[in-house]
Amino acid sequence: MISVKKIATVALILGHSALFAGTMGPACIPGNVTVPCPTMGWDIGIQALYLQPLYSNTNLSVVNVGSVNGTLTYDDLDNDFEWGFRLEGSYHFGPGNDINVNWIRWHDDLSVRSHAGHLSASIDPTLSLITLGSVIYSGTDFDAVNFEFAQHVDFGEFKDIRFHAGAQYTRIHTQFRGDQTISGTSTSTALSGLPSATGALNFNGGGPRLGMDMLYNWGAGFSIYGKAAIAAIVGENEYRNNAIFSDIPGALSRPVRSSFVSLAPEIDAKLGAAYTFGTPQGNFTLDVGYMVINYFNALHFSNLDLNTAHETRLSSDFGLHGAYAGLKWISAV
């Protein structure tokens, strides 16, 4: 009898344990994945960009300003933030489809980036000090035109994703100039104003581009978003300079030009916030955010050893980063 009671008690305990162990919380019901109802309309937008250029190769971002006790000293080139713009226009049609064309334009004037290598010395006590110096200039032009075909998808009530595919055309032009000065000698007129060392790095190309724009709606017109895209850009990668040195007696310069077709993978990303409000003339969207663009191995420069006729090619990424703010108008037809 005791054994039967013990068995019944153990069975009851195990039954309750199994009941509690198998109890789950409320079942998660996934939100519907839908596309918007068919519509037709246009939009146009403009953004102000405040961006700074980035280079992965130190030869394009720092300069040797001298040495102390045999240790080389470098100084950053003062690559400033500069203004640019982004223009876009879209045609909306069907269940969440759109065709978008946008153009990014950014320009940095050729201006002084560093006063490097200033040195004063006296070779002869009877002569005045000799001053050696160099002034480094640089400037950049950047254009990118994107063509996108997109599909808008709603993931539940608050989350939207716009998937897009298309093509990009890119133009990058960077130029450098170094002015050397020597003054304070009895032959200053002959030594001052030496020819400037100049260089130009160019990339022009195009290729396919894919991306997505992810948005979360907070309500009352407010939203936050993240956007990302990748591209494979194929184009002409060119470098040229006036190379103010030569092994030929009496020659002041020997120009160098190097050009080849290369692949420059591209990635860009944005994080931002937006506010949309309606008017009788259509919807307006204000947005602000931070963006990063990078083209891998988009630029190169060549060093040519005239004694051995050996060429060295060094590559560099080109990128931009900074803040932006813009306004878009959407008008449904």
C-alpha positions as CSV (number, residue, x, y, z in Angstrom):
1,M,0.0,0.0,0.0
2,I,2.9,2.3,0.9
3,S,4.5,1.5,-2.4
4,V,1.4,2.4,-4.3
5,K,1.1,5.8,-2.5
6,K,4.8,6.5,-3.2
7,I,4.3,5.8,-6.9
8,A,1.2,7.9,-7.1
9,T,3.0,10.8,-5.4
10,V,6.0,10.6,-7.7
11,A,3.8,10.5,-10.8
12,L,1.8,13.5,-9.6
13,I,5.0,15.5,-9.0
14,L,6.4,14.6,-12.4
15,G,3.1,15.5,-14.1
16,H,3.1,19.0,-12.5
17,S,6.8,19.4,-13.6
18,A,6.1,18.5,-17.1
19,L,3.1,20.8,-17.1
20,F,5.2,23.8,-15.9
21,A,8.1,23.0,-18.2
22,G,5.9,22.8,-21.3
23,T,4.0,26.1,-20.6
24,M,5.0,28.8,-23.1
25,G,4.4,32.5,-23.2
26,P,2.1,34.2,-25.7
27,A,2.7,33.0,-29.2
28,C,4.6,35.6,-31.4
29,I,2.5,36.5,-34.4
30,P,4.7,37.8,-37.3
31,G,3.7,41.0,-39.0
32,N,2.5,40.9,-42.6
33,V,5.0,41.5,-45.4
34,T,3.2,43.6,-48.0
35,V,3.8,46.1,-50.8
36,P,2.0,49.4,-51.1
37,C,-1.1,49.8,-53.2
38,P,-0.4,50.8,-56.8
39,T,0.2,54.6,-57.1
40,M,1.9,57.1,-59.4
41,G,3.8,60.2,-58.6
42,W,7.0,62.2,-58.7
43,D,9.5,63.5,-56.2
44,I,12.5,65.8,-56.2
45,G,15.0,66.5,-53.5
46,I,18.2,68.3,-52.6
47,Q,20.8,67.8,-49.9
48,A,23.6,69.9,-48.6
49,L,26.8,67.9,-47.9
50,Y,29.7,68.8,-45.6
51,L,32.4,66.3,-46.3
52,Q,36.1,65.6,-45.8
53,P,38.3,63.6,-48.2
54,L,40.0,60.4,-46.9
55,Y,43.0,58.6,-48.4
56,S,44.4,55.2,-47.3
57,N,47.9,55.9,-48.6
58,T,50.0,58.1,-46.3
59,N,51.8,59.7,-49.3
60,L,48.5,61.4,-50.1
61,S,47.6,62.4,-46.5
62,V,50.9,63.3,-44.8
63,V,54.1,65.1,-45.7
64,N,57.7,64.9,-44.5
65,V,58.5,68.1,-42.7
66,G,62.1,67.2,-41.8
67,S,64.1,65.1,-39.4
68,V,65.4,65.4,-35.9
69,N,68.4,63.3,-34.9
70,G,67.8,61.0,-37.8
71,T,64.1,60.5,-37.1
72,L,61.7,61.6,-39.9
73,T,58.9,64.0,-38.9
74,Y,55.6,64.0,-40.7
75,D,52.7,66.4,-40.7
76,D,49.1,65.8,-41.7
77,L,47.9,67.6,-44.8
78,D,45.1,69.9,-43.9
79,N,42.3,68.3,-46.0
80,D,39.4,70.4,-45.0
81,F,35.7,69.7,-44.8
82,E,34.1,71.3,-47.9
83,W,30.5,71.8,-49.1
84,G,28.8,69.7,-51.8
85,F,25.3,68.8,-52.8
86,R,23.2,65.8,-53.8
87,L,20.3,66.2,-56.3
88,E,17.7,63.4,-56.9
89,G,14.5,62.8,-58.7
90,S,12.1,59.8,-58.8
91,Y,9.2,58.5,-60.7
92,H,6.8,56.3,-58.5
93,F,4.6,53.7,-60.2
94,G,3.0,50.3,-59.6
95,P,2.9,48.6,-56.2
96,G,5.8,50.3,-54.5
97,N,8.2,50.6,-57.5
98,D,10.2,53.7,-58.3
99,I,13.0,54.8,-60.7
100,N,15.5,57.2,-59.1
101,V,18.4,59.2,-60.5
102,N,20.7,61.0,-58.1
103,W,23.9,63.1,-58.5
104,I,26.5,63.8,-55.8
105,R,28.9,66.7,-56.5
106,W,31.7,67.6,-54.2
107,H,34.6,70.0,-54.9
108,D,37.7,71.1,-52.9
109,D,39.7,74.0,-54.3
110,L,43.4,73.7,-54.9
111,S,44.7,75.3,-51.8
112,V,47.6,75.3,-49.3
113,R,47.6,72.1,-47.1
114,S,51.0,72.4,-45.5
115,H,54.1,74.5,-45.2
116,A,56.7,71.8,-45.0
117,G,60.5,71.6,-44.8
118,H,61.4,75.1,-43.7
119,L,65.0,75.3,-42.9
120,S,67.4,78.2,-42.3
121,A,71.2,77.7,-42.4
122,S,74.4,79.7,-42.9
123,I,77.0,78.2,-45.2
124,D,79.4,81.1,-44.9
125,P,79.4,83.5,-41.9
126,T,79.9,86.3,-44.3
127,L,76.7,85.5,-46.1
128,S,73.1,85.8,-45.1
129,L,70.9,82.9,-44.0
130,I,69.7,80.5,-46.7
131,T,66.0,79.7,-46.3
132,L,64.7,76.4,-47.8
133,G,61.0,75.8,-47.9
134,S,58.1,74.0,-49.7
135,V,54.4,74.7,-49.8
136,I,52.0,71.8,-50.5
137,Y,48.7,72.4,-52.4
138,S,46.0,69.9,-53.2
139,G,42.4,69.8,-54.5
140,T,39.8,67.3,-55.5
141,D,36.7,67.0,-57.7
142,F,34.2,64.2,-57.1
143,D,31.1,63.3,-59.1
144,A,28.9,60.2,-58.7
145,V,25.6,59.6,-60.7
146,N,23.4,56.7,-59.6
147,F,20.5,55.1,-61.5
148,E,18.2,53.0,-59.3
149,F,15.2,50.7,-59.9
150,A,13.6,50.0,-56.6
151,Q,10.9,48.0,-54.8
152,H,9.4,49.2,-51.6
153,V,8.3,46.5,-49.1
154,D,6.5,47.0,-45.7
155,F,7.5,44.7,-42.9
156,G,4.6,45.2,-40.5
157,E,3.3,48.5,-39.3
158,F,6.6,50.3,-38.5
159,K,9.4,48.9,-40.7
160,D,10.0,49.6,-44.4
161,I,12.8,48.5,-46.7
162,R,13.5,49.8,-50.2
163,F,15.5,47.4,-52.2
164,H,17.2,48.8,-55.3
165,A,19.5,47.8,-58.1
166,G,21.1,49.9,-60.9
167,A,24.3,51.4,-62.0
168,Q,26.8,54.1,-61.1
169,Y,29.1,56.5,-62.9
170,T,32.0,57.9,-61.0
171,R,34.7,60.6,-61.6
172,I,37.5,61.3,-59.2
173,H,40.1,63.9,-59.9
174,T,42.8,64.8,-57.3
175,Q,45.7,67.1,-58.0
176,F,48.8,68.0,-55.9
177,R,51.4,70.7,-56.3
178,G,54.6,71.4,-54.3
179,D,56.4,74.7,-54.6
180,Q,60.1,74.8,-53.6
181,T,61.7,78.0,-52.6
182,I,65.4,78.9,-51.9
183,S,66.2,82.4,-50.8
184,G,68.9,84.4,-49.1
185,T,71.8,83.5,-51.4
186,S,73.9,85.7,-53.6
187,T,72.2,83.9,-56.5
188,S,68.7,83.9,-55.2
189,T,67.3,84.9,-58.5
190,A,68.6,81.7,-60.0
191,L,67.6,79.4,-57.2
192,S,64.3,80.9,-56.1
193,G,61.1,79.9,-57.9
194,L,62.1,76.4,-58.9
195,P,59.6,74.6,-61.1
196,S,56.6,73.3,-59.1
197,A,56.3,69.5,-58.6
198,T,52.8,68.6,-59.8
199,G,50.8,65.5,-59.9
200,A,47.3,64.4,-60.9
201,L,45.4,61.3,-60.0
202,N,42.2,60.4,-62.0
203,F,39.6,57.7,-62.0
204,N,36.6,57.5,-64.4
205,G,34.4,54.5,-64.5
206,G,31.0,52.8,-64.1
207,G,29.4,49.6,-63.0
208,P,26.5,47.8,-61.3
209,R,25.3,48.9,-57.8
210,L,23.0,47.2,-55.3
211,G,21.6,48.5,-52.0
212,M,18.8,48.8,-49.5
213,D,17.2,51.7,-47.5
214,M,15.9,50.5,-44.1
215,L,13.4,52.8,-42.2
216,Y,11.6,52.6,-38.9
217,N,8.6,54.8,-38.4
218,W,8.2,56.2,-34.9
219,G,4.9,57.8,-35.7
220,A,3.7,61.4,-36.1
221,G,5.9,61.8,-39.2
222,F,9.2,60.9,-37.4
223,S,11.4,58.1,-38.6
224,I,15.0,56.9,-38.4
225,Y,16.8,55.1,-41.2
226,G,20.0,53.3,-42.3
227,K,21.0,53.0,-45.9
228,A,23.8,50.9,-47.5
229,A,24.9,50.1,-51.0
230,I,27.8,48.4,-52.8
231,A,29.1,48.8,-56.3
232,A,31.8,47.4,-58.6
233,I,33.2,50.2,-60.6
234,V,35.5,49.5,-63.6
235,G,37.3,52.4,-65.3
236,E,40.5,54.1,-66.3
237,N,42.9,54.7,-63.4
238,E,45.4,57.4,-64.4
239,Y,48.4,59.2,-62.9
240,R,50.7,61.8,-64.3
241,N,53.3,64.3,-63.0
242,N,56.0,66.6,-64.2
243,A,58.7,64.8,-62.1
244,I,61.2,67.7,-61.8
245,F,64.3,65.5,-61.8
246,S,66.2,63.8,-64.5
247,D,69.4,61.9,-65.1
248,I,70.0,63.9,-68.3
249,P,72.4,66.9,-67.6
250,G,70.6,70.2,-68.0
251,A,67.1,68.6,-68.1
252,L,64.7,70.0,-65.4
253,S,61.8,67.6,-65.8
254,R,60.8,64.2,-67.1
255,P,57.0,63.9,-67.3
256,V,55.5,60.6,-66.1
257,R,52.1,59.2,-67.2
258,S,50.7,55.8,-66.0
259,S,47.2,54.6,-67.0
260,F,45.4,51.2,-66.8
261,V,41.9,49.8,-66.4
262,S,41.1,48.8,-62.9
263,L,38.3,47.6,-60.6
264,A,37.4,49.9,-57.7
265,P,34.8,48.3,-55.3
266,E,32.7,50.9,-53.7
267,I,30.7,51.0,-50.4
268,D,28.5,53.7,-49.0
269,A,26.4,54.0,-45.8
270,K,24.1,56.5,-44.2
271,L,22.5,56.9,-40.8
272,G,19.9,59.6,-40.3
273,A,16.5,60.8,-39.1
274,A,13.6,62.3,-41.0
275,Y,10.4,64.2,-40.5
276,T,7.5,64.0,-43.0
277,F,4.5,66.4,-43.1
278,G,1.7,66.7,-45.6
279,T,0.5,69.9,-47.4
280,P,-2.1,70.4,-50.1
281,Q,0.8,70.6,-52.5
282,G,2.2,67.2,-51.5
283,N,4.4,65.7,-48.8
284,F,7.6,67.2,-47.7
285,T,10.4,65.3,-45.9
286,L,13.2,66.9,-43.9
287,D,16.2,64.7,-43.1
288,V,19.7,65.0,-41.5
289,G,22.4,62.4,-41.1
290,Y,25.9,61.2,-41.4
291,M,27.4,59.5,-44.5
292,V,30.5,57.5,-45.5
293,I,31.7,56.7,-49.0
294,N,34.8,54.7,-49.9
295,Y,36.3,53.6,-53.2
296,F,38.9,50.9,-52.8
297,N,42.1,51.3,-54.8
298,A,40.6,54.0,-56.9
299,L,43.8,56.0,-57.2
300,H,47.4,55.3,-57.9
301,F,50.7,57.0,-58.4
302,S,54.0,55.9,-59.9
303,N,57.6,56.3,-58.9
304,L,60.1,55.6,-61.6
305,D,63.8,55.0,-60.8
306,L,65.7,56.4,-63.8
307,N,68.9,54.5,-62.9
308,T,67.2,51.0,-63.0
309,A,64.2,51.9,-65.1
310,H,62.1,50.2,-62.4
311,E,58.5,51.5,-61.8
312,T,56.7,51.3,-58.5
313,R,53.0,51.7,-58.4
314,L,51.3,52.6,-55.2
315,S,47.5,52.6,-54.8
316,S,45.1,54.4,-52.5
317,D,41.5,54.3,-51.5
318,F,39.5,57.5,-51.9
319,G,36.7,58.3,-49.5
320,L,34.4,61.0,-48.1
321,H,32.7,61.3,-44.8
322,G,30.6,63.9,-43.0
323,A,27.2,65.3,-42.3
324,Y,24.3,66.2,-44.6
325,A,20.8,67.8,-44.4
326,G,18.1,67.9,-47.1
327,L,14.5,68.5,-48.2
328,K,12.4,66.3,-50.5
329,W,9.0,67.0,-52.1
330,I,6.7,64.1,-53.1
331,S,3.6,64.8,-55.2
332,A,1.1,62.0,-55.9
333,V,-0.7,62.1,-59.2
